[in-house]
Amino acid sequence: MDFLALLKRAGFRDVEIRGETGFSSSPITRGMLFYATMPSTVALKRKEKKMQDPLETYQDFFNQAYADGAIDRKTKHLIALSASLAAGCEP
């Protein structure tokens, strides 16, 4: 699959090559200038997908780390606060 087809498959529209940059990162590659538009609905969905996964992953980690266990949740928060203050972080 060529580069333009990959861009179209990723959701870009009106894809066209405008020229070469003259910069090649290897003997078999060429720097290219291209023009393309991405419909705002596609761009928004991509942004939501990228942002949602890391935030959900962090929230899962946070919930597991601060779950009641050998040490209760409140004590874990106080330990984290103490460690951040000792490291010089501001509350």
C-alpha positions as CSV (number, residue, x, y, z in Angstrom):
1,M,0.0,0.0,0.0
2,D,1.4,3.4,-0.9
3,F,1.7,6.4,1.4
4,L,-1.3,8.3,-0.1
5,A,-3.5,5.1,0.4
6,L,-2.3,4.9,4.0
7,L,-3.3,8.5,4.7
8,K,-6.7,7.9,3.1
9,R,-7.2,4.8,5.2
10,A,-6.4,6.8,8.3
11,G,-9.3,9.1,7.6
12,F,-7.6,12.0,5.7
13,R,-9.4,13.4,2.7
14,D,-8.2,15.4,-0.4
15,V,-4.8,13.8,-0.1
16,E,-2.2,15.0,-2.6
17,I,1.6,15.2,-2.9
18,R,2.7,18.8,-3.3
19,G,6.5,18.3,-3.8
20,E,9.7,17.0,-2.4
21,T,11.6,18.5,0.5
22,G,15.0,17.5,-0.8
23,F,15.7,15.9,2.6
24,S,16.2,12.1,2.6
25,S,16.7,10.2,5.9
26,S,18.2,7.2,4.1
27,P,19.2,6.2,0.6
28,I,15.7,4.7,-0.1
29,T,13.5,7.4,1.4
30,R,12.5,10.8,0.1
31,G,11.1,13.7,2.1
32,M,7.7,14.7,0.7
33,L,5.3,17.6,1.2
34,F,1.7,16.6,1.1
35,Y,-1.6,18.2,1.6
36,A,-4.6,16.5,3.3
37,T,-7.6,17.4,5.4
38,M,-9.2,15.4,8.1
39,P,-12.9,15.8,8.8
40,S,-13.4,17.2,12.3
41,T,-15.5,14.2,13.3
42,V,-12.6,11.8,12.5
43,A,-10.1,14.0,14.2
44,L,-12.3,14.3,17.3
45,K,-12.8,10.5,17.5
46,R,-9.1,9.9,17.2
47,K,-8.3,12.5,19.9
48,E,-10.9,11.0,22.3
49,K,-9.6,7.5,21.7
50,K,-6.0,8.5,22.4
51,M,-6.9,10.5,25.5
52,Q,-9.3,8.0,27.0
53,D,-7.1,5.0,27.1
54,P,-4.2,6.5,29.2
55,L,-6.6,8.2,31.6
56,E,-8.5,4.9,32.1
57,T,-5.2,3.1,32.6
58,Y,-4.1,5.6,35.2
59,Q,-7.4,5.5,37.0
60,D,-7.3,1.7,37.1
61,F,-3.7,1.9,38.6
62,F,-4.8,4.6,41.1
63,N,-7.8,2.5,42.3
64,Q,-5.7,-0.6,42.7
65,A,-2.9,1.2,44.5
66,Y,-5.2,3.0,46.9
67,A,-7.6,0.1,47.5
68,D,-8.0,-1.0,51.1
69,G,-5.7,-3.8,52.0
70,A,-3.0,-4.2,54.6
71,I,-3.0,-0.4,54.8
72,D,-6.3,1.5,54.6
73,R,-6.9,4.1,51.9
74,K,-6.6,7.2,54.1
75,T,-3.2,6.1,55.4
76,K,-2.0,5.5,51.8
77,H,-3.0,9.0,50.9
78,L,-1.1,10.4,54.0
79,I,2.0,8.4,53.0
80,A,1.8,9.7,49.4
81,L,1.4,13.3,50.7
82,S,4.4,12.9,53.1
83,A,6.5,11.5,50.3
84,S,5.7,14.3,47.9
85,L,6.4,16.9,50.6
86,A,9.7,15.3,51.4
87,A,10.6,15.3,47.7
88,G,9.9,19.1,47.6
89,C,6.6,19.0,45.7
90,E,4.1,21.7,46.6
91,P,0.6,20.6,47.7
